Amino acid sequence: MALLEEHEEVGIPQHCAGMIIKKGCELLSVRVPDEVVQAEPSTVRIHYVGRELEVGLELYIVDRASFDKHLAELAASSGAELLTGHKVLRANRLGRESWSLTTKRGRELRADLLIGADGYKAVSPSWAGLERPRDVASCIQYELELDEEVDTSVIDCFFGSDCAPGGYAWAVPIGERSIRIGLGVRGAPRPAKAYLDALVASEFPRARISRRLAGLVHVGGPIRPSYTDAFMAVGEAAGQVNPLLGTGILSAIASARIAGQVATGALEEGDLSSPRLSEYERKWLELLGPAYELSMATRQLLQGPARGAIEELLAASKRGRIHVAIGALELLVRCPTLLKHALRWRRAGMAFFI
Ligand SMILES: Cc1cc2nc3c(=O)[nH]c(=O)nc-3n(C[C@H](O)[C@H](O)[C@H](O)COP(=O)(O)OP(=O)(O)OC[C@H]3O[C@@H](n4cnc5c(N)ncnc54)[C@H](O)[C@@H]3O)c2cc1C
């Protein structure tokens, strides 16, 4: 098995904020090595139209480059041949169930099965004749050095069209006096950088920028089908990113693992046909589908009719539990579809943390 990576070094350039929910790791039995962890916050402070709400949630903040290197080492120690500096330029079918790949270095490879894991570039599905994921959020991040100590137990998330239209902003601790702050926007009237500069100026006016990172993330939901004869798309190449939060590390790991298991069975049986590989989509949908549906519905709610009622509920959270209960009832009366979403919460269950 060959694992082809276009860059000379795995994980570089880095795009990601590195937030991974611990419950998701437990659910998937994913071990995050200590040496890649930059912080372990236990509270998410949500800022929305001037209000704040604190929610208990245990996370890892990882250095993505180091974490990706760790994953690549795991693959190599399991027998994969890691070929860095090998950008796949194109993949052509040789009959229904095999491929010819050409890399930028001019190397030609033959493969019975192709697993497209090319992330936000998501070109591989088009080689297989599938749709590519849609609805891209533009993201930008700075790493900041601060004069004061950071509360490493908290991450901040900022929602609202003034702050990050069509997306949200985050600030995560990565050291005693350093944070990674960034945001993603969709359909915004100004470039992402303008919103980030405004946020930094208001929240951390004396900070020094030590590093700039930028990237794109697909938040339009997963492609379907995500497989065809001798092909499966995994992770962001298949749009497997939480449409509300833009998180996709654990879902990429989960779907890649399912694809690996299905591939092993299909190769042993000598059947790489589309019907055989449909098991992959059935399994990842079972795991991730309800959580994606819920996230998309919540996103539409936050940006749509329930916005005012949610703002009032957040205001009530400062006045005590009884006010929250009354606010929640008012919200339900104004947005009865919330009941449907509440049922989705039950279905989505723990997978929401992936
Ligand atoms: C700014 C930003 C912040 C984010 N923050 C978070 C977060 O905090 N938590 C979270 O869970 N998710 C986050 N995400 C999303 C997350 O980064 C992705 O969903 C996740 O990395 C998807 O994993 P993947 O393996 O599918 O793709 P990737 O991690 O993008 O990996 C794809 C790999 O394929 C390689 N590649 C691409 N094309 C080719 C080619 N033609 N030939 C060879 N190699 C190729 C790339 O170099 C890359 O190494 C963030 C995204 C952005 C942009």
The ligand as a Gaussian input file, in Angstrom:
#p B3LYP/6-31G(d) Opt

LIG

0 1
 C       -8.204000      27.233000       9.533000
 C       -8.745000      25.862000       9.776000
 C       -8.937000      25.443000      11.075000
 C       -9.437000      24.173000      11.328000
 N       -9.561000      23.787000      12.623000
 C      -10.002000      22.550000      12.912000
 C      -10.061000      22.106000      14.265000
 O       -9.721000      22.834000      15.189000
 N      -10.494000      20.844000      14.496000
 C      -10.877000      19.995000      13.496000
 O      -11.287000      18.860000      13.772000
 N      -10.817000      20.394000      12.196000
 C      -10.378000      21.636000      11.882000
 N      -10.283000      22.035000      10.576000
 C      -10.669000      21.097000       9.522000
 C       -9.588000      20.047000       9.366000
 O       -8.326000      20.665000       9.209000
 C       -9.877000      19.163000       8.157000
 O      -11.238000      18.813000       8.104000
 C       -9.017000      17.899000       8.244000
 O       -7.653000      18.238000       8.174000
 C       -9.373000      16.946000       7.119000
 O       -8.454000      15.892000       7.132000
 P       -8.091000      15.157000       5.781000
 O       -7.102000      14.109000       6.137000
 O       -9.327000      14.774000       5.072000
 O       -7.395000      16.280000       4.876000
 P       -6.045000      17.080000       5.127000
 O       -5.719000      17.133000       6.561000
 O       -6.203000      18.364000       4.375000
 O       -4.949000      16.179000       4.420000
 C       -4.922000      16.036000       3.025000
 C       -3.502000      15.732000       2.628000
 O       -3.463000      15.404000       1.243000
 C       -2.356000      16.049000       0.651000
 N       -2.683000      16.224000      -0.770000
 C       -3.631000      17.029000      -1.311000
 N       -3.659000      16.885000      -2.644000
 C       -2.699000      15.964000      -2.954000
 C       -2.244000      15.392000      -4.181000
 N       -2.774000      15.730000      -5.356000
 N       -1.246000      14.478000      -4.128000
 C       -0.693000      14.104000      -2.942000
 N       -1.090000      14.624000      -1.751000
 C       -2.078000      15.535000      -1.764000
 C       -2.217000      17.359000       1.416000
 O       -0.918000      17.884000       1.307000
 C       -2.568000      16.924000       2.830000
 O       -1.438000      16.508000       3.550000
 C       -9.782000      23.305000      10.269000
 C       -9.598000      23.726000       8.946000
 C       -9.079000      24.986000       8.702000
 C       -8.868000      25.434000       7.278000

